[in-house]
Amino acid sequence: MMNTKEAIYHFQHSEKMKSGLIIGAGLLELLATFRNEAESLGGKKILIWYLEGLLRELRIAQNVIGLNHYVDLERKLMEVIGRIQMCQFEEALRSLSEGISMATTSCQASMNFLMEKKLV
């Protein structure tokens, strides 16, 4: 059974991941429009750098929460980075969408708990 503190941490980190993934999806959509090779290469590097930062945040969240709750999301994020490195932008966007769904689903239990306590 989760306590209030755990629920708040879980909710906070899940929402942070969801927001970060949504931003990443927007950046990926923009990257896919670049036609100039230099712009595309630079954009790809920056997007990968951003997603690697998000991956570090995810690992911090996993340490704070103390669960292996984010293992699947971590794998999905690494998959996205790999697909971007291989210029598989459509597949990367699909994987990012799956990651957003995972992050949304992962905070549902804590959201319900906090709503029952009338804290959200």
Secondary structure, 3 states (H helix, E strand, C coil): CCCHHHHHHHHHHHHHHHHHHHHHHHHHHHHCCCCCHHHHHHHHHHHHHHHHHHHHHHHHHHHHHCCCCCHHHHHHHHHHHHHHHCCCHHHHHHHHHHHHHHHHHHCHHHHHHHHHCCCC
